[in-house]
Amino acid sequence: MPTTKITVKNDGFIRVEGEFEIVDAEGKAFGLGGRTVISLCRCGHSQNKPFCDGSHTKTGFQDKVTARDLPAPAPKV
């Protein structure tokens, strides 16, 4: 069983639960203050990116998500 669960919420955020680390583009870790559950912004309007601040509700962000299988990755040449 995975130690991390990621849930993409309809019309909202991405919820990350479990053991994880979030790093910036340079690989520097965000200080999560011991949290084991966080929400990441999907709408692009959060004032606290990459974390969700609830802006999706104010902006009317809509995006329904349904699980599906991804195609196999293209072979590397």
Biopython code that builds the backbone (N, CA, C, O; Angstrom):
import numpy as np
from Bio.PDB.StructureBuilder import StructureBuilder

atoms = [
    (1, "MET", "N", (0.845, -1.189, 0.000)),
    (1, "MET", "CA", (0.000, 0.000, 0.000)),
    (1, "MET", "C", (0.886, 1.248, 0.000)),
    (1, "MET", "O", (1.839, 1.316, 0.777)),
    (2, "PRO", "N", (0.596, 2.233, -0.851)),
    (2, "PRO", "CA", (1.402, 3.454, -0.919)),
    (2, "PRO", "C", (1.320, 4.247, 0.392)),
    (2, "PRO", "O", (0.321, 4.192, 1.109)),
    (3, "THR", "N", (2.389, 4.976, 0.680)),
    (3, "THR", "CA", (2.390, 5.810, 1.871)),
    (3, "THR", "C", (1.848, 7.205, 1.597)),
    (3, "THR", "O", (1.658, 7.992, 2.523)),
    (4, "THR", "N", (1.601, 7.512, 0.337)),
    (4, "THR", "CA", (1.063, 8.815, -0.044)),
    (4, "THR", "C", (-0.179, 8.620, -0.903)),
    (4, "THR", "O", (-0.198, 7.789, -1.810)),
    (5, "LYS", "N", (-1.206, 9.392, -0.605)),
    (5, "LYS", "CA", (-2.436, 9.367, -1.402)),
    (5, "LYS", "C", (-2.653, 10.772, -1.946)),
    (5, "LYS", "O", (-2.585, 11.750, -1.201)),
    (6, "ILE", "N", (-2.915, 10.870, -3.253)),
    (6, "ILE", "CA", (-3.174, 12.148, -3.914)),
    (6, "ILE", "C", (-4.575, 12.089, -4.501)),
    (6, "ILE", "O", (-4.891, 11.207, -5.299)),
    (7, "THR", "N", (-5.414, 13.042, -4.096)),
    (7, "THR", "CA", (-6.795, 13.088, -4.555)),
    (7, "THR", "C", (-7.020, 14.397, -5.294)),
    (7, "THR", "O", (-6.760, 15.471, -4.752)),
    (8, "VAL", "N", (-7.506, 14.314, -6.537)),
    (8, "VAL", "CA", (-7.838, 15.509, -7.315)),
    (8, "VAL", "C", (-9.330, 15.759, -7.124)),
    (8, "VAL", "O", (-10.163, 14.961, -7.553)),
    (9, "LYS", "N", (-9.654, 16.867, -6.479)),
    (9, "LYS", "CA", (-11.043, 17.193, -6.161)),
    (9, "LYS", "C", (-11.721, 17.880, -7.340)),
    (9, "LYS", "O", (-11.126, 18.742, -7.987)),
    (10, "ASN", "N", (-12.966, 17.498, -7.617)),
    (10, "ASN", "CA", (-13.742, 18.189, -8.646)),
    (10, "ASN", "C", (-13.854, 19.660, -8.279)),
    (10, "ASN", "O", (-14.130, 20.003, -7.130)),
    (11, "ASP", "N", (-13.638, 20.525, -9.259)),
    (11, "ASP", "CA", (-13.778, 21.974, -9.102)),
    (11, "ASP", "C", (-12.911, 22.534, -7.982)),
    (11, "ASP", "O", (-13.230, 23.586, -7.429)),
    (12, "GLY", "N", (-11.824, 21.856, -7.637)),
    (12, "GLY", "CA", (-11.037, 22.330, -6.508)),
    (12, "GLY", "C", (-9.575, 21.945, -6.569)),
    (12, "GLY", "O", (-8.944, 21.962, -7.626)),
    (13, "PHE", "N", (-9.068, 21.605, -5.432)),
    (13, "PHE", "CA", (-7.642, 21.437, -5.190)),
    (13, "PHE", "C", (-7.166, 20.001, -5.387)),
    (13, "PHE", "O", (-7.952, 19.094, -5.662)),
    (14, "ILE", "N", (-5.865, 19.828, -5.240)),
    (14, "ILE", "CA", (-5.237, 18.509, -5.192)),
    (14, "ILE", "C", (-4.842, 18.280, -3.735)),
    (14, "ILE", "O", (-4.062, 19.047, -3.170)),
    (15, "ARG", "N", (-5.377, 17.234, -3.135)),
    (15, "ARG", "CA", (-5.100, 16.918, -1.725)),
    (15, "ARG", "C", (-4.022, 15.844, -1.671)),
    (15, "ARG", "O", (-4.121, 14.814, -2.337)),
    (16, "VAL", "N", (-2.986, 16.099, -0.865)),
    (16, "VAL", "CA", (-1.879, 15.159, -0.688)),
    (16, "VAL", "C", (-1.865, 14.733, 0.773)),
    (16, "VAL", "O", (-1.823, 15.567, 1.678)),
    (17, "GLU", "N", (-1.900, 13.411, 0.990)),
    (17, "GLU", "CA", (-1.937, 12.879, 2.351)),
    (17, "GLU", "C", (-0.869, 11.807, 2.512)),
    (17, "GLU", "O", (-0.643, 11.016, 1.597)),
    (18, "GLY", "N", (-0.220, 11.773, 3.650)),
    (18, "GLY", "CA", (0.747, 10.726, 3.948)),
    (18, "GLY", "C", (2.132, 11.274, 4.172)),
    (18, "GLY", "O", (2.310, 12.358, 4.728)),
    (19, "GLU", "N", (3.112, 10.511, 3.731)),
    (19, "GLU", "CA", (4.515, 10.925, 3.834)),
    (19, "GLU", "C", (4.949, 11.463, 2.475)),
    (19, "GLU", "O", (4.892, 10.752, 1.472)),
    (20, "PHE", "N", (5.381, 12.720, 2.447)),
    (20, "PHE", "CA", (5.773, 13.343, 1.189)),
    (20, "PHE", "C", (6.672, 14.535, 1.466)),
    (20, "PHE", "O", (6.777, 15.010, 2.597)),
    (21, "GLU", "N", (7.306, 14.996, 0.428)),
    (21, "GLU", "CA", (8.122, 16.207, 0.461)),
    (21, "GLU", "C", (7.745, 17.022, -0.765)),
    (21, "GLU", "O", (7.524, 16.461, -1.838)),
    (22, "ILE", "N", (7.670, 18.329, -0.619)),
    (22, "ILE", "CA", (7.403, 19.220, -1.747)),
    (22, "ILE", "C", (8.608, 20.138, -1.885)),
    (22, "ILE", "O", (9.028, 20.785, -0.925)),
    (23, "VAL", "N", (9.164, 20.185, -3.106)),
    (23, "VAL", "CA", (10.348, 21.004, -3.355)),
    (23, "VAL", "C", (10.071, 22.004, -4.474)),
    (23, "VAL", "O", (9.201, 21.789, -5.318)),
    (24, "ASP", "N", (10.839, 23.114, -4.465)),
    (24, "ASP", "CA", (10.705, 24.109, -5.521)),
    (24, "ASP", "C", (11.548, 23.710, -6.734)),
    (24, "ASP", "O", (12.127, 22.624, -6.757)),
    (25, "ALA", "N", (11.618, 24.577, -7.733)),
    (25, "ALA", "CA", (12.327, 24.264, -8.983)),
    (25, "ALA", "C", (13.812, 23.998, -8.778)),
    (25, "ALA", "O", (14.440, 23.314, -9.586)),
    (26, "GLU", "N", (14.379, 24.538, -7.695)),
    (26, "GLU", "CA", (15.795, 24.316, -7.408)),
    (26, "GLU", "C", (16.021, 23.118, -6.489)),
    (26, "GLU", "O", (17.159, 22.800, -6.145)),
    (27, "GLY", "N", (14.937, 22.455, -6.095)),
    (27, "GLY", "CA", (15.060, 21.293, -5.231)),
    (27, "GLY", "C", (15.022, 21.607, -3.743)),
    (27, "GLY", "O", (15.205, 20.710, -2.920)),
    (28, "LYS", "N", (14.785, 22.876, -3.380)),
    (28, "LYS", "CA", (14.714, 23.271, -1.967)),
    (28, "LYS", "C", (13.336, 22.905, -1.409)),
    (28, "LYS", "O", (12.309, 23.236, -2.001)),
    (29, "ALA", "N", (13.330, 22.219, -0.264)),
    (29, "ALA", "CA", (12.078, 21.746, 0.326)),
    (29, "ALA", "C", (11.289, 22.877, 0.986)),
    (29, "ALA", "O", (11.854, 23.761, 1.630)),
    (30, "PHE", "N", (9.964, 22.823, 0.807)),
    (30, "PHE", "CA", (9.073, 23.707, 1.536)),
    (30, "PHE", "C", (8.989, 23.202, 2.973)),
    (30, "PHE", "O", (8.938, 21.993, 3.198)),
    (31, "GLY", "N", (8.974, 24.106, 3.943)),
    (31, "GLY", "CA", (8.752, 23.726, 5.337)),
    (31, "GLY", "C", (7.262, 23.520, 5.553)),
    (31, "GLY", "O", (6.486, 24.470, 5.459)),
    (32, "LEU", "N", (6.862, 22.315, 5.836)),
    (32, "LEU", "CA", (5.437, 21.988, 5.952)),
    (32, "LEU", "C", (4.965, 21.953, 7.402)),
    (32, "LEU", "O", (3.810, 21.618, 7.665)),
    (33, "GLY", "N", (5.827, 22.291, 8.331)),
    (33, "GLY", "CA", (5.428, 22.381, 9.726)),
    (33, "GLY", "C", (4.880, 21.088, 10.297)),
    (33, "GLY", "O", (4.017, 21.113, 11.174)),
    (34, "GLY", "N", (5.373, 19.952, 9.808)),
    (34, "GLY", "CA", (4.924, 18.668, 10.317)),
    (34, "GLY", "C", (3.605, 18.174, 9.733)),
    (34, "GLY", "O", (3.097, 17.131, 10.145)),
    (35, "ARG", "N", (3.046, 18.916, 8.776)),
    (35, "ARG", "CA", (1.766, 18.495, 8.186)),
    (35, "ARG", "C", (1.918, 17.188, 7.422)),
    (35, "ARG", "O", (2.937, 16.942, 6.777)),
    (36, "THR", "N", (0.888, 16.355, 7.505)),
    (36, "THR", "CA", (0.825, 15.126, 6.713)),
    (36, "THR", "C", (-0.323, 15.189, 5.717)),
    (36, "THR", "O", (-0.572, 14.225, 4.993)),
    (37, "VAL", "N", (-1.027, 16.323, 5.678)),
    (37, "VAL", "CA", (-2.100, 16.574, 4.714)),
    (37, "VAL", "C", (-1.973, 18.021, 4.264)),
    (37, "VAL", "O", (-1.932, 18.932, 5.091)),
    (38, "ILE", "N", (-1.911, 18.234, 2.950)),
    (38, "ILE", "CA", (-1.905, 19.597, 2.400)),
    (38, "ILE", "C", (-2.777, 19.608, 1.138)),
    (38, "ILE", "O", (-3.102, 18.558, 0.583)),
    (39, "SER", "N", (-3.144, 20.802, 0.703)),
    (39, "SER", "CA", (-3.902, 20.962, -0.539)),
    (39, "SER", "C", (-3.119, 21.870, -1.468)),
    (39, "SER", "O", (-2.650, 22.935, -1.064)),
    (40, "LEU", "N", (-2.981, 21.441, -2.722)),
    (40, "LEU", "CA", (-2.273, 22.209, -3.739)),
    (40, "LEU", "C", (-3.270, 22.888, -4.671)),
    (40, "LEU", "O", (-4.317, 22.326, -4.993)),
    (41, "CYS", "N", (-2.934, 24.098, -5.098)),
    (41, "CYS", "CA", (-3.792, 24.885, -5.986)),
    (41, "CYS", "C", (-3.838, 24.267, -7.380)),
    (41, "CYS", "O", (-2.816, 23.848, -7.923)),
    (42, "ARG", "N", (-5.035, 24.218, -7.945)),
    (42, "ARG", "CA", (-5.222, 23.800, -9.335)),
    (42, "ARG", "C", (-5.760, 24.925, -10.192)),
    (42, "ARG", "O", (-5.621, 24.895, -11.415)),
    (43, "CYS", "N", (-6.377, 25.924, -9.564)),
    (43, "CYS", "CA", (-7.050, 26.977, -10.334)),
    (43, "CYS", "C", (-6.103, 28.087, -10.783)),
    (43, "CYS", "O", (-6.398, 28.818, -11.729)),
    (44, "GLY", "N", (-4.957, 28.211, -10.096)),
    (44, "GLY", "CA", (-3.995, 29.248, -10.453)),
    (44, "GLY", "C", (-4.237, 30.584, -9.789)),
    (44, "GLY", "O", (-3.487, 31.527, -10.043)),
    (45, "HIS", "N", (-5.250, 30.711, -8.949)),
    (45, "HIS", "CA", (-5.584, 31.992, -8.330)),
    (45, "HIS", "C", (-5.151, 32.129, -6.877)),
    (45, "HIS", "O", (-5.304, 33.205, -6.299)),
    (46, "SER", "N", (-4.620, 31.083, -6.272)),
    (46, "SER", "CA", (-4.212, 31.137, -4.874)),
    (46, "SER", "C", (-3.141, 32.204, -4.666)),
    (46, "SER", "O", (-2.253, 32.377, -5.501)),
    (47, "GLN", "N", (-3.235, 32.911, -3.553)),
    (47, "GLN", "CA", (-2.200, 33.875, -3.175)),
    (47, "GLN", "C", (-1.086, 33.174, -2.400)),
    (47, "GLN", "O", (-0.119, 33.816, -1.990)),
    (48, "ASN", "N", (-1.215, 31.870, -2.199)),
    (48, "ASN", "CA", (-0.250, 31.093, -1.430)),
    (48, "ASN", "C", (0.261, 29.900, -2.242)),
    (48, "ASN", "O", (0.542, 28.840, -1.682)),
    (49, "LYS", "N", (0.384, 30.075, -3.578)),
    (49, "LYS", "CA", (0.831, 28.981, -4.438)),
    (49, "LYS", "C", (2.176, 28.447, -3.982)),
    (49, "LYS", "O", (3.029, 29.228, -3.561)),
    (50, "PRO", "N", (2.389, 27.166, -4.050)),
    (50, "PRO", "CA", (1.591, 26.165, -4.729)),
    (50, "PRO", "C", (0.431, 25.642, -3.886)),
    (50, "PRO", "O", (-0.282, 24.734, -4.315)),
    (51, "PHE", "N", (0.233, 26.202, -2.692)),
    (51, "PHE", "CA", (-0.797, 25.711, -1.790)),
    (51, "PHE", "C", (-2.138, 26.389, -2.060)),
    (51, "PHE", "O", (-2.185, 27.540, -2.494)),
    (52, "CYS", "N", (-3.213, 25.674, -1.803)),
    (52, "CYS", "CA", (-4.564, 26.176, -2.027)),
    (52, "CYS", "C", (-4.963, 27.117, -0.889)),
    (52, "CYS", "O", (-4.700, 26.834, 0.280)),
    (53, "ASP", "N", (-5.599, 28.238, -1.241)),
    (53, "ASP", "CA", (-6.142, 29.140, -0.223)),
    (53, "ASP", "C", (-7.659, 29.285, -0.350)),
    (53, "ASP", "O", (-8.260, 30.161, 0.272)),
    (54, "GLY", "N", (-8.273, 28.417, -1.161)),
    (54, "GLY", "CA", (-9.730, 28.457, -1.342)),
    (54, "GLY", "C", (-10.199, 29.383, -2.444)),
    (54, "GLY", "O", (-11.405, 29.551, -2.626)),
    (55, "SER", "N", (-9.286, 29.990, -3.187)),
    (55, "SER", "CA", (-9.658, 30.933, -4.250)),
    (55, "SER", "C", (-10.530, 30.301, -5.319)),
    (55, "SER", "O", (-11.298, 31.004, -5.977)),
    (56, "HIS", "N", (-10.432, 28.987, -5.511)),
    (56, "HIS", "CA", (-11.229, 28.316, -6.552)),
    (56, "HIS", "C", (-12.730, 28.529, -6.319)),
    (56, "HIS", "O", (-13.502, 28.572, -7.277)),
    (57, "THR", "N", (-13.143, 28.660, -5.069)),
    (57, "THR", "CA", (-14.575, 28.873, -4.800)),
    (57, "THR", "C", (-15.006, 30.280, -5.183)),
    (57, "THR", "O", (-16.130, 30.484, -5.642)),
    (58, "LYS", "N", (-14.112, 31.259, -4.994)),
    (58, "LYS", "CA", (-14.432, 32.654, -5.318)),
    (58, "LYS", "C", (-14.400, 32.929, -6.826)),
    (58, "LYS", "O", (-15.139, 33.775, -7.330)),
    (59, "THR", "N", (-13.531, 32.199, -7.534)),
    (59, "THR", "CA", (-13.369, 32.455, -8.969)),
    (59, "THR", "C", (-14.267, 31.587, -9.835)),
    (59, "THR", "O", (-14.338, 31.786, -11.047)),
    (60, "GLY", "N", (-14.954, 30.625, -9.224)),
    (60, "GLY", "CA", (-15.840, 29.757, -10.004)),
    (60, "GLY", "C", (-15.103, 28.707, -10.808)),
    (60, "GLY", "O", (-15.620, 28.223, -11.815)),
    (61, "PHE", "N", (-13.900, 28.346, -10.379)),
    (61, "PHE", "CA", (-13.123, 27.322, -11.080)),
    (61, "PHE", "C", (-13.936, 26.041, -11.207)),
    (61, "PHE", "O", (-14.513, 25.557, -10.233)),
    (62, "GLN", "N", (-13.975, 25.499, -12.424)),
    (62, "GLN", "CA", (-14.701, 24.262, -12.663)),
    (62, "GLN", "C", (-13.844, 23.318, -13.499)),
    (62, "GLN", "O", (-13.342, 23.682, -14.562)),
    (63, "ASP", "N", (-13.692, 22.107, -12.994)),
    (63, "ASP", "CA", (-12.994, 21.067, -13.735)),
    (63, "ASP", "C", (-13.317, 19.737, -13.079)),
    (63, "ASP", "O", (-12.832, 19.446, -11.986)),
    (64, "LYS", "N", (-14.127, 18.937, -13.737)),
    (64, "LYS", "CA", (-14.494, 17.619, -13.231)),
    (64, "LYS", "C", (-13.380, 16.640, -13.577)),
    (64, "LYS", "O", (-12.796, 16.712, -14.658)),
    (65, "VAL", "N", (-13.093, 15.738, -12.670)),
    (65, "VAL", "CA", (-12.003, 14.784, -12.845)),
    (65, "VAL", "C", (-12.547, 13.364, -12.733)),
    (65, "VAL", "O", (-13.275, 13.039, -11.794)),
    (66, "THR", "N", (-12.189, 12.527, -13.697)),
    (66, "THR", "CA", (-12.557, 11.121, -13.678)),
    (66, "THR", "C", (-11.299, 10.302, -13.892)),
    (66, "THR", "O", (-10.530, 10.577, -14.813)),
    (67, "ALA", "N", (-11.079, 9.297, -13.051)),
    (67, "ALA", "CA", (-9.893, 8.454, -13.191)),
    (67, "ALA", "C", (-9.894, 7.757, -14.546)),
    (67, "ALA", "O", (-10.944, 7.374, -15.062)),
    (68, "ARG", "N", (-8.718, 7.602, -15.106)),
    (68, "ARG", "CA", (-8.565, 6.936, -16.404)),
    (68, "ARG", "C", (-7.161, 6.381, -16.498)),
    (68, "ARG", "O", (-6.284, 6.750, -15.717)),
    (69, "ASP", "N", (-6.950, 5.503, -17.443)),
    (69, "ASP", "CA", (-5.628, 4.945, -17.693)),
    (69, "ASP", "C", (-4.879, 5.843, -18.666)),
    (69, "ASP", "O", (-5.429, 6.276, -19.678)),
    (70, "LEU", "N", (-3.631, 6.115, -18.352)),
    (70, "LEU", "CA", (-2.777, 6.870, -19.260)),
    (70, "LEU", "C", (-2.184, 5.919, -20.274)),
    (70, "LEU", "O", (-1.977, 4.742, -19.976)),
    (71, "PRO", "N", (-1.905, 6.413, -21.476)),
    (71, "PRO", "CA", (-1.233, 5.538, -22.461)),
    (71, "PRO", "C", (0.202, 5.268, -21.998)),
    (71, "PRO", "O", (0.766, 6.014, -21.198)),
    (72, "ALA", "N", (0.761, 4.205, -22.513)),
    (72, "ALA", "CA", (2.153, 3.879, -22.201)),
    (72, "ALA", "C", (3.061, 5.016, -22.667)),
    (72, "ALA", "O", (2.772, 5.646, -23.684)),
    (73, "PRO", "N", (4.150, 5.294, -21.951)),
    (73, "PRO", "CA", (5.061, 6.358, -22.372)),
    (73, "PRO", "C", (5.721, 6.000, -23.693)),
    (73, "PRO", "O", (5.945, 4.830, -24.004)),
    (74, "ALA", "N", (6.027, 7.037, -24.461)),
    (74, "ALA", "CA", (6.741, 6.828, -25.725)),
    (74, "ALA", "C", (8.154, 6.316, -25.431)),
    (74, "ALA", "O", (8.780, 6.744, -24.461)),
    (75, "PRO", "N", (8.649, 5.414, -26.256)),
    (75, "PRO", "CA", (10.014, 4.916, -26.037)),
    (75, "PRO", "C", (11.019, 6.048, -26.200)),
    (75, "PRO", "O", (10.862, 6.931, -27.043)),
    (76, "LYS", "N", (12.063, 5.996, -25.362)),
    (76, "LYS", "CA", (13.140, 6.995, -25.477)),
    (76, "LYS", "C", (14.067, 6.588, -26.584)),
    (76, "LYS", "O", (14.448, 5.424, -26.710)),
    (77, "VAL", "N", (14.427, 7.571, -27.390)),
    (77, "VAL", "CA", (15.300, 7.296, -28.538)),
    (77, "VAL", "C", (16.696, 7.769, -28.253)),
    (77, "VAL", "O", (17.580, 7.627, -29.098)),
]
sb = StructureBuilder()
sb.init_structure("model")
sb.init_model(0)
sb.init_chain("A")
sb.init_seg("    ")
for serial, (resi, resn, name, xyz) in enumerate(atoms, 1):
    if name == "N":
        sb.init_residue(resn, " ", resi, " ")
    sb.init_atom(name, np.array(xyz, "f"), 0.0, 1.0, " ", f" {name:<3s}", serial, name[0])
structure = sb.get_structure()
